[in-house]
């Protein structure tokens, strides 16, 4: 991915038939970008290198003077840690589950909003609001107003149907966190897919009508292929954001009970700032970065492929 | 194959406002190619979309093969449409695009493939069947759109400016192909264009629309020779007919100080009107020698000369009345330049005379 991105600017002056620029000119053109580049390196790469260094140390903050070089021992511990594996699995379920459900719900809402009806503007605004709420506030809202066993609205609504007193957050911690995430991210998916729907050329839909396609065939044969890249974009962006989510886990469950609802960022936070085990948490961080890089590489390749005009308008 | 009838069909977008299509009466005979032509906003596309079922018919009716289709959805009208931008399905290959209407009708795979092959053969698309529309040129896309219409073997073809996105050479070529294919398939066709050359060359009959109203519905020669009003007279023909508002004189009208006699039937029909709109086609001027008697020729000064090789067009203003401009067709090597004086005389046999108020033809 990085290779293709870097090649393009370098290749275009040559293919454009312009004369080659000499080194001095090259540096002069690059110079205005350097401060930003240096700043970015300082704030991202130096901490990362330090983390790599810490991950090779045994270092617990509550035992001063304990710092010593242990090689890859921390990494072995990380892979032997069943909690870490559990948390990694939680992260995958939480991220992909929330994103996929949000995409499906967002698609349904977008399809409804794409047809004219009275008060559409207001409905659209109301549907977007969850996305505009601060994650911490949203988490608090779900924890207390909605899911609280005695005071929560959900149990209140369910009372007539015989379901009351369910301890949602204690009994279904991962699902509860995911519900809050889905609630917040559905509007994002909805907006993205609504934009996709509105960019659908009307003459194709009309052609389909004349060609005898039913509403369902039109959706399956034309609308869904058209939306494919919007769906891919939504999934990739949602995944990138949700894999790092912290607020909801921290506010609603503190990762508990046990690590039942913890994800990787929260678990690493716990190990670093509640367990004070710098070496272990640094090693976990490195593992996560590597795994994320691999996943992100695939995801971004997919999305660049579908947006590089593979099926641009005919 | 079917007859298409518009029976006082109207499309009213906003109640109370002027209808986009106003009481259209039109019969397309079985197997004919009828062209709807008119300027932007004339309602020609709307009329086509009403026939396609993409616009509701607010008043009157539209019949295909004797069946009233006002409440019939598009897919049940047995029509096929070619869109201006082709409206190909970008995620499907050429073969899938062409097979789509058949698939939607539930035709089995074998027969679909066979029909697509046949149509592709006819249109020279066989080698492109596996390509996506994106990988085709404009002309090829246009043919795929045609193919998608042909495979259905519909009762009526509808074409909405199908050539407007092609370059000039391609357009002339495809124009002939469409006309030839329509003749061969003998399927009634309604063809919308704003290009009067397309209308004149392709149509068995041509309907000229303006402001949502049908102006004239006739064969191309009839439209050219006997335009029913000043609008049609000015719209059909390129360069356009010279339309001049002229005062009456004792035996005719006066132009640039010269009296132009009118034939008896026209002057009878003109009655006591003291002003007439006189139409003279560029080819109906006779170029005279500049020394000719000033009382029988009209003197003018050339502004622009367009030499087309086999003929030339002179844009000139009258010497007597500089506000009046005329277009005169001359021979290929006319030998005049900007600023030269010319002398012209209209052919009295070929005058078109219209009422100056209503624009209606006289007689």
Interface residues (C-beta under 8 A of the other chain):
Chain A: X201 X203 X204 X206 X207 X208 X209 X210 X211 X212 X213 X214 X217 X221 X222 X225 X226 X228 X309 X311 X312 X313 X314
Chain B: X52 X53 X54 X73 X74 X75 X76 X79 X80 X81 X83 X84 X85 X86 X87 X88 X89 X90 X91 X92 X100 X101 X104 X105 X132 X133 X134 X136 X141 X148 X152 X158
